[in-house]
Amino acid sequence: MTQARPRISKAVIPAAGLGTRFLPATKATPKEMLPVVDKPAIQYVVEEAVNAGLSDVLMITGRNKRPLEDHFDRNYELEEALRRKGDESRLSRVQESSNLGTIHYVRQGDPRGLGHAILCAAPHVGNEPFAVLLGDDLIDARDPLLSRMVDIQRLRGGSVIALMEVDPSQVHLYGCAAFKPTDIEDVVEVTGLVEKPDPAEAPSNYAVIGRYVLDPAVFEVLRETPPGRGGEIQLTDALQALAAEPGLGGPVHGLVFKGRRYDTGDRGDYLRAIVRLACEREDLGPDFRAWLRSYVTEEM
Ligand code: G1P
C-alpha cells in the first residue's frame, strides 16, 4: 500500500512585480492592492489559498510593497474608530484580512523573473510540496481549482499545473503545454512546456494559468535554469525540465480548468473582472446591473 502523502500546507504568492501596465496608479501603490470592486486583488488570492487548506502563506515582495503587509495586519486605530461608531459590519470587513492564516514575507531583492521569485521561497518551504498562486489570475470561489490540484498531487505525487484552453491567438501570452490523457477525464500528463511561444510553434492551445502545486525538486532545477524568455528565469522552463525527466521530481500533471477565471493583469481584463464581479454581488449587483443595462442601451 502506498503511504498517504502529507497534506500540503504552504502557499507562495509572488508579488514583487512593478505593475508597469497600471502606471500611474501603481507609482506609489502596489498593483496587488488595486481594488476589485471593494477588496484588493491580493485578498481574493490569499482567501483562495486559505479556503484550499493552505494556511501558511509566503508572499514574495519587493520594494514599495509595505501596503501589502499593512493590509494583512491589524489596524487598531481604524478598528477602534469603527467600534466607537457602532459600525459592526465595516469593522468585521476590516478584520477579515488580518484573520487569514499566517502570512510571511520575503523580499526578492533582484527581480529576475518568476522562477527566481519562487526560488526565494526555498528556505521557507523546505522539502515539501507547496502551492504557487499568481496574483493576476483570480479564480471564482464557486469553481474550485486549487483544492482539486492539491488532491491530484496527493494521489499522483510530482507537480500539478492548471491548464485552460485559450484562443490560439492568445498562446503567446502564456506558458503552453503538450500533454497526453490520463484515466481521469480532466487530468492530463504534461510532456512538454514552452513559455510564451509564437502561435506557429505552440504545442497546443492549452495555456498555463497561475496556479501550481510543485514538488520541492523544482528548487534544485531552478538553481540550474538559465535565463529564458525575456532574459528572466522562467518557472515554465523548470517545469519543462521536470516533465522531461520524471526521475527528478515525479511527473507533471495538468488539471484542465473550465471554470471562471478573471485576469486582473491587463487593464481591459481588469475592468471586465470588476464589472462581472460587481454584477454578481448580492449587495451591489441588482442596482449595478440595472444601471449597466440602461447605460449600454442608451449610451452606446
Ligand atoms: C506567467 C507565467 C506563464 C503563465 C502566466 C499565467 O506569465 O510565466 O507561464 O502562463 O503567468 O498567468 P506572466 O503573465 O507573469 O507574464
Boltz pocket constraint, residues with backbone or C-beta under 6 A from the ligand:
constraints:
  - pocket:
      binder: B
      contacts: [[A, 114], [A, 134], [A, 136], [A, 137], [A, 173], [A, 174], [A, 175], [A, 176], [A, 195], [A, 196], [A, 207], [A, 208], [A, 209], [A, 210], [A, 234], [A, 235], [A, 236], [A, 265]]
      max_distance: 6.0
